[in-house]
Structures are given as structure tokens and as C-alpha cells.
Amino acid sequence: MNLEYIIALAEAKTNFKTDTVKLCELYVLDGIPYTSAEEFEKELEPFNRADIRLATIADLSNSEIYCRICDYVLLVGTAKNQSTKYKAMQLHLFRTNLNENLPELIITDYNCEKCQQLVVDGIPVEPFKARELVNELRPKDIQFIVSYQSANPEIYGRNAVNGLTEIFLK
């Protein structure tokens, strides 16, 4: 696995192009920063593509982190250290989004303008099925969960522009 693959994955999940911004020569893997691409790729070696659960580009202007030479940083996460409390919080946020924005009556091909997209084990799930699934799902059933503010709708479905939640089940 290499840096180009990770960047392409992050661009697809964030609907963001890194060649239009100042991306830092700082890469974060599971919360640990690496200051060179070579060092970062060396740390990625033990992982395969299925291990990468989070790949996103963080806007430093919206954070407490300040960098004089760049505005964005690449964040990558594996399924190593996610607490049950965090899983429950993310599940609750997504559940609330669907329960508040979908009508009770199931309508075929309903266009929910505020619903986020759900992807379970790499497969996009339509909103009504997603609501049913997340209302029955418990944090202990989840291996890893991650949410993105916006994702590429061409890859993940039209609701991905409202946000994307990926769930990997145990």
C-alpha cells in the first residue's frame, strides 16, 4: 500500500482534490504524526487495504492546530483503538439524521435531501434500509465506524454530499 492509494481514498471519501490545496508533508496514522512520506509508507506496510478504515483530509483552519506552511493534513486510521462509547455516539448521530429526515412511510426511490449516506462493509445502503439497520444495530456489533462531512456522490450515492457514515461489522 502506498501514499497515492491513501490520498485517492481520502479524496473519494471527502469529495476533495488535494492538488488544489496546500497539503502538509505531515501524515497522521492512528493519531501518530509522521513527517515524511517515506516514514509514513513504512508504517503502512503491515496493513492491507481492508485495514484502512479512515482516510480523510483535515482542514487545519477549522481546528486548534496551526501550521504556517500548509492548510490541510492527511489523517488515516485503522480499526485498532475505537471505544464502545465512541461507536455509540457515532451511531446515535447517524440514527438521529435518518430518523429526523425520512418519512415513516417507505417511499420507493425517495430523494431525502438531508439524509446522510450509509456504507456497511463497503456496500452503500439506501436510506430506508439504513434507518432500519441502524435502529437495530448496537455498538457491540460494530468493529469500526467513521463519519465524513461530505463524500463523492458518484462513488457512494447521491446522499453522500450530506455526509457519509461507514460501518464495518464484526
C-alpha positions as semicolon CSV with decimal commas, in nm:
position;residue;x (nm);y (nm);z (nm)
1;M;0,000;0,000;0,000
2;N;0,131;0,346;-0,081
3;L;0,062;0,713;-0,021
4;E;-0,102;0,761;-0,362
5;Y;-0,364;0,499;-0,280
6;I;-0,436;0,660;0,059
7;I;-0,469;1,008;-0,097
8;A;-0,705;0,875;-0,368
9;L;-0,914;0,706;-0,098
10;A;-0,926;1,025;0,109
11;E;-1,022;1,233;-0,197
12;A;-1,311;0,997;-0,278
13;K;-1,438;0,995;0,079
14;T;-1,415;1,372;0,124
15;N;-1,505;1,484;-0,230
16;F;-1,192;1,696;-0,215
17;K;-0,894;1,730;-0,452
18;T;-0,554;1,757;-0,284
19;D;-0,387;1,914;-0,587
20;T;-0,591;2,234;-0,532
21;V;-0,471;2,297;-0,174
22;K;-0,155;2,311;0,035
23;L;-0,140;1,958;0,180
24;C;0,112;1,920;0,464
25;E;0,412;1,692;0,450
26;L;0,265;1,559;0,773
27;Y;0,071;1,235;0,778
28;V;-0,122;1,102;1,077
29;L;-0,176;0,728;1,121
30;D;-0,387;0,622;1,420
31;G;-0,310;0,953;1,590
32;I;0,068;0,934;1,540
33;P;0,220;1,203;1,313
34;Y;0,487;1,121;1,054
35;T;0,688;1,400;0,891
36;S;0,789;1,229;0,569
37;A;0,608;1,028;0,305
38;E;0,874;0,755;0,325
39;E;0,833;0,716;0,702
40;F;0,452;0,714;0,666
41;E;0,459;0,448;0,392
42;K;0,693;0,234;0,603
43;E;0,440;0,245;0,889
44;L;0,163;0,146;0,645
45;E;0,349;-0,172;0,538
46;P;0,190;-0,408;0,795
47;F;-0,159;-0,305;0,686
48;N;-0,357;-0,416;0,384
49;R;-0,630;-0,211;0,215
50;A;-0,906;-0,368;0,424
51;D;-0,736;-0,243;0,744
52;I;-0,772;0,123;0,645
53;R;-1,099;0,239;0,800
54;L;-1,045;0,615;0,795
55;A;-0,885;0,822;0,523
56;T;-0,967;1,189;0,528
57;I;-0,820;1,531;0,469
58;A;-0,846;1,761;0,769
59;D;-0,881;2,134;0,724
60;L;-0,645;2,288;0,978
61;S;-0,814;2,628;0,956
62;N;-1,111;2,476;1,141
63;S;-0,904;2,328;1,423
64;E;-0,683;2,425;1,713
65;I;-0,379;2,301;1,518
66;Y;-0,187;2,571;1,335
67;C;0,069;2,525;1,060
68;R;0,241;2,813;0,880
69;I;0,326;2,623;0,564
70;C;0,008;2,428;0,485
71;D;-0,366;2,423;0,537
72;Y;-0,459;2,053;0,520
73;V;-0,331;1,726;0,665
74;L;-0,395;1,362;0,572
75;L;-0,549;1,153;0,852
76;V;-0,552;0,773;0,830
77;G;-0,695;0,528;1,079
78;T;-0,714;0,155;1,125
79;A;-0,962;-0,037;1,336
80;K;-0,722;-0,062;1,630
81;N;-0,845;0,175;1,900
82;Q;-1,213;0,267;1,885
83;S;-1,407;0,269;2,212
84;T;-1,763;0,143;2,256
85;K;-1,860;0,491;2,378
86;Y;-1,732;0,649;2,056
87;K;-1,913;0,388;1,844
88;A;-2,237;0,456;2,034
89;M;-2,202;0,832;1,982
90;Q;-2,141;0,800;1,607
91;L;-2,427;0,552;1,571
92;H;-2,659;0,787;1,760
93;L;-2,569;1,083;1,535
94;F;-2,637;0,886;1,218
95;R;-2,954;0,730;1,360
96;T;-3,083;1,078;1,451
97;N;-3,011;1,208;1,100
98;L;-3,218;0,936;0,935
99;N;-3,500;0,931;1,191
100;E;-3,545;1,309;1,163
101;N;-3,523;1,332;0,784
102;L;-3,704;1,026;0,649
103;P;-4,083;0,994;0,649
104;E;-4,235;0,699;0,836
105;L;-4,397;0,574;0,516
106;I;-4,145;0,393;0,294
107;I;-4,146;0,555;-0,050
108;T;-3,965;0,385;-0,338
109;D;-3,682;0,600;-0,478
110;Y;-3,743;0,875;-0,220
111;N;-3,492;1,160;-0,253
112;C;-3,400;1,260;0,103
113;E;-3,230;1,596;0,068
114;K;-3,081;1,598;0,421
115;C;-3,006;1,229;0,474
116;Q;-2,650;1,107;0,500
117;Q;-2,528;0,801;0,312
118;L;-2,459;0,475;0,493
119;V;-2,200;0,226;0,372
120;V;-2,185;-0,109;0,553
121;D;-1,883;-0,331;0,491
122;G;-1,812;-0,138;0,171
123;I;-2,168;-0,156;0,030
124;P;-2,387;0,159;0,005
125;V;-2,727;0,115;0,173
126;E;-3,039;0,306;0,061
127;P;-3,186;0,540;0,329
128;F;-3,491;0,338;0,441
129;K;-3,289;0,018;0,478
130;A;-3,015;0,219;0,650
131;R;-3,266;0,353;0,905
132;E;-3,394;0,004;0,978
133;L;-3,039;-0,127;1,016
134;V;-2,904;0,148;1,244
135;N;-3,214;0,142;1,465
136;E;-3,145;-0,227;1,535
137;L;-2,765;-0,205;1,547
138;R;-2,575;-0,193;1,877
139;P;-2,220;-0,065;1,932
140;K;-2,101;-0,416;2,026
141;D;-2,192;-0,530;1,670
142;I;-1,957;-0,270;1,519
143;Q;-1,590;-0,329;1,454
144;F;-1,531;0,028;1,331
145;I;-1,743;0,333;1,246
146;V;-1,636;0,657;1,082
147;S;-1,823;0,962;0,955
148;Y;-1,729;1,215;0,689
149;Q;-1,892;1,555;0,632
150;S;-1,909;1,507;0,256
151;A;-1,813;1,230;0,016
152;N;-1,812;1,176;-0,357
153;P;-2,172;1,101;-0,463
154;E;-2,054;0,934;-0,784
155;I;-1,893;0,664;-0,571
156;Y;-2,115;0,645;-0,262
157;G;-2,460;0,758;-0,382
158;R;-2,644;1,090;-0,404
159;N;-2,685;1,131;-0,027
160;A;-2,308;1,126;0,025
161;V;-2,295;1,504;-0,031
162;N;-2,479;1,537;0,302
163;G;-2,227;1,317;0,481
164;L;-2,114;0,958;0,482
165;T;-2,106;0,708;0,766
166;E;-1,913;0,388;0,712
167;I;-1,977;0,094;0,943
168;F;-1,769;-0,223;0,947
169;L;-1,947;-0,504;1,131
170;K;-1,781;-0,774;1,344
